[in-house]
C-alpha cells in the first residue's frame, strides 16, 4: 500500500477547522449574485472564514431555500439582449 499525499491544490481545499458548503463549482449567477455551487452570496463567501460557527450554521440552514432562485429561466439570449438594450421582456 502506498502512502498518497494530497497535492497542494487538494490541501488548499481542505479546511477541517471550518465547515463549508463549498462544492468547488464556483460560478456567480449574474442576477441573484449567488454561487451556483454552494448558493452563498459573494459577501458570505468573503466573510466565511471570519464568521462564528453559529453564523456559518445559520447561513447553511438557509441554503436549501435558495436553490429555487437559480432554477428560474431568464429568457435565454433574446431576454439577455433585451435587458442589455433596455427593452422590456
Secondary structure, DSSP 8 states (H G I E B T S, - for coil): -------HHHHHH--TTS-----S---B-TTT-BBTTT--BHHHHHHGGGS-HHHHHHHHHHHHHHHHHHHS---HHHHHHHHHHT---
